[in-house]
Amino acid sequence: MKLRAKDMWRAYSDMKEAGYKGADKYFHARGNYDAAQRGPGGVWAAEVISDAREDIQRVTDLFKPGDSGHGREDSEADQFANRWGRSGKDPNYFRPPGLPDKY
């Protein structure tokens, strides 16, 4: 699971480094896609990590509603991007115009 989790962490780190507005769904899809490319274990790890991340955000939203920038709609959109990437579909579908090629 270590390498699979690393795929997810790399996408998260790249998202934070890029700081690019509107790129969140791309990085969700990319992290899940990269992990899923490692086989069924990667798909499983990506699903567990993605679900946990969204669950944590939902709990956080209970204590600070509207403060996190997340909500039900955003969480559902994140999960759509997560499933997209895990299914092997191209994460570039979510790539916003102008995001540097580095990512």
Secondary structure, 3 states (H helix, E strand, C coil): CHHHHHHHHHHHHHHHHHCCCCCHHHHHHHHHHHHHCCCHHHHHHHHHHHHHHHHHHHHHHHHCCCCCCCCHHHHHHHHHHHHHHHCCCCHHHHCCCCCCCCC
